[in-house]
Amino acid sequence: MSKITIVDLEVFYCVGVTDEERAQPQRLLMTVDMNFDFSSAAVSDRIERTINYQTVAEDLLRYGEGRSWKLVEKLVDNIAERVLSEYKPQGVLVEVKKFSIPQARFVSVSMGKTRTPR
């Protein structure tokens, strides 16, 4: 299986347990692995035969506008569901890094989901 990965996309979302933490968007780094058979794109050299990672990145950069989450776990679940429904990979793994503990480089939450065949 082949995959397309966006690594450490810098986004600014309102996420945190307290109202104060959610008051302003904070910097997060998001990695999205999308399992997708792009062999026909490799042969045809056509963007329509693959997942356009630029479109995914632009979507995720805007996704936090007007939204907030208390838990990074909920955010990761929402992002995984969005990528599965909008871009149709066979599977997705989303990792979000949050910089809320000064003594730690970051806290990371990740979740993988697969599309159920119909």
C-alpha positions as a Python dict, from the first residue, in 0.01 Angstrom:
ca = {
    (1, 'M'): (0, 0, 0),
    (2, 'S'): (122, 344, -83),
    (3, 'K'): (68, 653, 127),
    (4, 'I'): (77, 1030, 113),
    (5, 'T'): (199, 1210, 424),
    (6, 'I'): (175, 1573, 531),
    (7, 'V'): (427, 1616, 813),
    (8, 'D'): (400, 1878, 1089),
    (9, 'L'): (150, 2109, 921),
    (10, 'E'): (141, 2420, 1140),
    (11, 'V'): (-219, 2504, 1230),
    (12, 'F'): (-372, 2739, 1486),
    (13, 'Y'): (-681, 2596, 1662),
    (14, 'C'): (-861, 2668, 1987),
    (15, 'V'): (-812, 2356, 2197),
    (16, 'G'): (-792, 2311, 2572),
    (17, 'V'): (-988, 2201, 2875),
    (18, 'T'): (-1023, 2549, 3027),
    (19, 'D'): (-1205, 2846, 2875),
    (20, 'E'): (-882, 3047, 2903),
    (21, 'E'): (-687, 2790, 2703),
    (22, 'R'): (-953, 2792, 2430),
    (23, 'A'): (-979, 3174, 2423),
    (24, 'Q'): (-706, 3214, 2160),
    (25, 'P'): (-592, 2980, 1883),
    (26, 'Q'): (-270, 2802, 1971),
    (27, 'R'): (1, 2655, 1753),
    (28, 'L'): (-30, 2283, 1684),
    (29, 'L'): (164, 2059, 1447),
    (30, 'M'): (-42, 1804, 1258),
    (31, 'T'): (81, 1501, 1065),
    (32, 'V'): (-163, 1319, 836),
    (33, 'D'): (-77, 983, 677),
    (34, 'M'): (-323, 881, 405),
    (35, 'N'): (-310, 524, 273),
    (36, 'F'): (-406, 546, -91),
    (37, 'D'): (-333, 340, -401),
    (38, 'F'): (-199, 606, -636),
    (39, 'S'): (-58, 362, -894),
    (40, 'S'): (-290, 495, -1167),
    (41, 'A'): (-170, 850, -1093),
    (42, 'A'): (190, 730, -1118),
    (43, 'V'): (115, 590, -1465),
    (44, 'S'): (-108, 872, -1593),
    (45, 'D'): (68, 1165, -1422),
    (46, 'R'): (-278, 1312, -1348),
    (47, 'I'): (-367, 1483, -1020),
    (48, 'E'): (-726, 1360, -1051),
    (49, 'R'): (-603, 1003, -988),
    (50, 'T'): (-460, 1077, -645),
    (51, 'I'): (-525, 1280, -332),
    (52, 'N'): (-419, 1639, -384),
    (53, 'Y'): (-216, 1702, -69),
    (54, 'Q'): (-219, 2078, -131),
    (55, 'T'): (-599, 2076, -112),
    (56, 'V'): (-590, 1866, 207),
    (57, 'A'): (-340, 2104, 368),
    (58, 'E'): (-542, 2412, 275),
    (59, 'D'): (-856, 2248, 414),
    (60, 'L'): (-685, 2163, 743),
    (61, 'L'): (-539, 2513, 777),
    (62, 'R'): (-896, 2653, 767),
    (63, 'Y'): (-1064, 2370, 960),
    (64, 'G'): (-1020, 2531, 1304),
    (65, 'E'): (-1186, 2859, 1209),
    (66, 'G'): (-1490, 2915, 1431),
    (67, 'R'): (-1441, 2582, 1611),
    (68, 'S'): (-1299, 2478, 1945),
    (69, 'W'): (-1225, 2151, 2122),
    (70, 'K'): (-1165, 2069, 2486),
    (71, 'L'): (-961, 1758, 2412),
    (72, 'V'): (-692, 1694, 2153),
    (73, 'E'): (-835, 1341, 2137),
    (74, 'K'): (-1166, 1479, 2001),
    (75, 'L'): (-981, 1703, 1756),
    (76, 'V'): (-778, 1408, 1621),
    (77, 'D'): (-1096, 1203, 1579),
    (78, 'N'): (-1269, 1490, 1394),
    (79, 'I'): (-972, 1539, 1160),
    (80, 'A'): (-949, 1166, 1084),
    (81, 'E'): (-1321, 1153, 1003),
    (82, 'R'): (-1297, 1461, 782),
    (83, 'V'): (-1003, 1328, 582),
    (84, 'L'): (-1174, 989, 536),
    (85, 'S'): (-1503, 1141, 422),
    (86, 'E'): (-1364, 1421, 202),
    (87, 'Y'): (-1057, 1266, 40),
    (88, 'K'): (-1142, 893, 45),
    (89, 'P'): (-813, 730, 145),
    (90, 'Q'): (-835, 363, 246),
    (91, 'G'): (-701, 464, 587),
    (92, 'V'): (-571, 766, 773),
    (93, 'L'): (-343, 823, 1070),
    (94, 'V'): (-359, 1169, 1230),
    (95, 'E'): (-114, 1295, 1490),
    (96, 'V'): (-145, 1632, 1663),
    (97, 'K'): (137, 1781, 1868),
    (98, 'K'): (47, 2035, 2135),
    (99, 'F'): (297, 2253, 2322),
    (100, 'S'): (119, 2295, 2656),
    (101, 'I'): (370, 2149, 2903),
    (102, 'P'): (675, 2376, 2934),
    (103, 'Q'): (897, 2094, 3061),
    (104, 'A'): (815, 1870, 2761),
    (105, 'R'): (898, 1927, 2395),
    (106, 'F'): (535, 1846, 2309),
    (107, 'V'): (239, 1622, 2386),
    (108, 'S'): (126, 1405, 2098),
    (109, 'V'): (-211, 1239, 2036),
    (110, 'S'): (-265, 1012, 1737),
    (111, 'M'): (-545, 801, 1592),
    (112, 'G'): (-579, 575, 1293),
    (113, 'K'): (-904, 501, 1110),
    (114, 'T'): (-996, 302, 802),
    (115, 'R'): (-1281, 343, 561),
    (116, 'T'): (-1544, 74, 582),
    (117, 'P'): (-1603, -87, 242),
    (118, 'R'): (-1953, -54, 100),
}
